């Protein structure tokens, strides 16, 4: 019950390591308890943490924090492709992939986006950018 309360208090409270120290949790918890808390915060099994980084059991670096309290958070799909990035400065990125792992959509907090289409062999067919540029490669088939 105590660890669940810590997870609730710390959920999405970044910078994570700095705030855990400020709340007094970091020194009070064992490594196993910290991994449990991190798993609860990120909603997926955490394998280990090291030097301000938190890693999933797949080796994905889902969180990084520097000594100044700046942080970066990442999310991955089941294939290990990064689907979301967010940092302490407010910058974010969203990325979507097709079933073959090709990036089909990218968008960031600056308003920039890219849409792409691929054929069944993974060859780029079409690309459209937020600035109005369109590249259509279908005619080259």
C-alpha positions in Angstrom: 0.0 0.0 0.0 2.9 2.4 0.9 4.5 1.9 -2.6 1.2 2.4 -4.4 0.8 5.8 -2.6 4.3 6.8 -3.8 3.4 5.9 -7.3 0.2 8.0 -7.1 2.2 11.0 -5.7 5.0 10.7 -8.2 2.9 9.9 -11.3 3.9 12.3 -14.1 5.8 14.5 -11.6 8.9 15.3 -13.6 11.8 15.7 -13.0 11.3 12.3 -11.5 14.7 11.7 -9.7 15.0 15.2 -8.3 11.4 15.2 -7.0 11.9 11.7 -5.5 14.8 13.1 -3.6 12.9 16.2 -2.5 10.0 14.1 -1.3 12.5 11.9 0.6 11.5 8.8 -1.3 14.8 8.1 -3.1 16.9 7.2 -0.1 14.1 5.4 1.7 13.4 2.8 -1.0 15.4 -0.2 -2.1 16.3 -0.7 -5.7 13.5 -3.3 -6.1 11.0 -0.8 -4.6 12.2 2.0 -6.9 11.8 -0.3 -10.0 8.3 -1.1 -8.8 7.5 2.7 -8.4 9.0 3.5 -11.9 7.0 0.7 -13.4 3.8 2.1 -11.9 4.7 5.6 -13.1 5.4 4.6 -16.7 2.7 1.9 -16.8 5.1 -0.8 -18.1 7.7 -3.1 -16.6 11.0 -1.2 -15.8 14.1 -3.4 -15.9 16.6 -1.0 -14.4 17.7 2.6 -13.9 21.2 4.0 -14.2 22.7 7.5 -14.3 19.4 9.3 -14.6 18.0 6.9 -17.2 15.2 4.4 -16.9 15.0 1.4 -19.2 12.3 -1.1 -20.0 12.9 -4.9 -20.1 13.4 -4.5 -23.9 16.2 -2.0 -23.3 14.2 1.0 -24.4 15.4 4.2 -22.7 12.0 5.6 -21.6 13.2 8.4 -19.4 16.3 10.5 -18.9 17.0 13.3 -16.4 20.1 15.5 -16.1 21.6 16.9 -13.0 19.8 20.3 -13.6 16.4 18.7 -13.5 15.8 18.7 -17.3 14.1 15.5 -18.5 13.1 13.6 -21.6 10.4 11.0 -21.8 10.0 8.4 -24.7 7.4 5.9 -25.6 7.9 2.9 -27.9 5.6 0.5 -29.7 5.8 -3.3 -29.5 8.5 -3.3 -32.3 10.8 -0.9 -30.5 10.0 2.1 -32.6 9.8 5.4 -30.7 6.3 6.7 -31.0 6.4 9.7 -28.6 9.0 12.1 -27.2 8.5 14.9 -24.7 11.0 17.0 -22.8 11.1 19.5 -20.0 11.2 22.4 -22.4 7.7 21.5 -23.7 8.9 20.1 -27.1 7.2 16.9 -28.2 7.2 14.6 -31.2 4.6 11.9 -32.3 5.5 9.2 -34.8 3.4 6.5 -36.5 4.6 3.5 -38.4 3.0 1.0 -40.8 3.0 -2.7 -40.2 6.4 -3.0 -41.9 8.0 -0.5 -39.5 8.1 2.4 -42.1 7.5 5.8 -40.6 4.2 7.1 -42.1 3.6 10.1 -39.9 5.6 12.6 -37.9 4.4 15.6 -36.1 6.1 17.9 -33.5 5.2 20.8 -31.2 6.5 23.4 -33.6 3.6 22.5 -36.0 5.8 20.6 -38.5 4.5 17.3 -39.9 5.3 14.8 -42.6 3.0 12.1 -44.1 4.5 9.2 -46.1 3.2 6.2 -48.1 5.1 3.1 -49.0 4.5 0.1 -51.3 4.5 -3.5 -50.1 8.3 -3.7 -50.5 8.9 -0.6 -48.3 9.7 1.8 -51.2 8.6 5.4 -50.6 5.7 6.3 -52.9 4.5 9.6 -51.6 5.6 12.3 -49.1 3.8 15.4 -48.0 5.2 18.1 -45.7 3.5 20.7 -43.6 5.1 23.5 -45.6 3.1 22.4 -48.7 5.9 20.4 -50.4 4.6 17.2 -52.0 6.8 14.5 -53.6 4.9 11.8 -55.5 7.1 8.9 -56.6 4.3 6.6 -57.8 4.9 7.6 -61.4 8.4 6.2 -61.3 7.1 2.6 -60.7 
